[in-house]
Amino acid sequence: MRAGRASDGVAKRRSLTGVFEKPMNQPNDFVIVPPTRYISVNWAELWRYRDLFLVFAWRDISVRYKQTLLGVLWAIFQPLITMVIFTFIFNRVAKIESGDGSPYPIFLYVGLLLWQYFSGTLTNASNSMVTNAGIIQKVYFPRLIIPASTAVTGLVDLAVASVVLIGMMVHYGYYPYLTGVLILPLLLSTAVLASLGVGLFLASLNIKFRDVRYALPFVIQIMMYVTPVIYPVSMLDNHPVVKTLMLWLNPISGVISNARAGLLGTAPVDWGVLGISAFTSVLFFFFGLYYFRATERYFADII
């Protein structure tokens, strides 16, 4: 709802969604107007709604495993079973190797963990606004909280599934290198920004064009095969153009390859590739945030 010019008895303060006009005699009444700067984020307002952010994150986690026989163990079984099947198909049958001397199962599992976090967060963030349409139409809160909470849900699944990776590293005699541990926050931050950036853009697009939710699974499936999940980046050395496009347009590629190098210690960390991935993910995030903020004012009307 757009407010007109404030009278003498009205105090103004700016927030994430625009300007609150607060009558002096009615401290609990606010008029919400659209934002003037699309890409700005009011961190103070997000902090005030931190409890709601945690509620959304916990709700997603609890709903996912509610009334399931195995509970959070599903977070382990999905990448584990996928790793077993892919190892048989691509390693035993297609003869694809890790390329760095590491056993293919552990090589593959590291890639699957990060890929499933990226694809899961991207999917959940893209569908989050439509899924929560009832809340958006009735209650005011920073809309950015909804897609952002999906990143936390994915991190919980990633942490649970990493237990298998630890067991595999012990079994094969690999121990995480200090470099790999130190760059882990950077790798996760890059994956979060990349998935949220694309997710924010698609979440806004999904509100107007519902084709997005049907096309996204197909696109993600194709993306997995143009990401070095089941094969090493070195397989593309004879195709420099394809390799360059993969590294610049798909930041999760650099995250996966450097996670393997850092955690398994089979190759030095490629700081150039990691820098490209971080830079590209930041660009994706700000573009997604810009488009999300530009269309945020219409969410409640279109949904």
Secondary structure, DSSP 8 states (H G I E B T S, - for coil): -------TTEEEEEETTEEEEEETT-TT--EE---S-TT---HHHHHHTHHHHHHHHHHHHHHHHTT-SSGGGHHHHHHHHHHHHHIIIIIIIS----SSSS-HHHHHHHHHHHHHHHHHHHHHHHHHHHHTHHHHHH--S-TTHHHHHHHHHHHHHHHHHHHHHHHHHHHHT----HHHHHHHHHHHHHHHHHHHHHHHHHHHHHHH-THHHHHHHHHHHHHHHTTTTSS-GGGGTT-HHHHHHHHHH-HHHHHHHHHHHHHH-SS---HHHHHHHHHHHHHHHHHHHHHHHHHGGGHHHH-
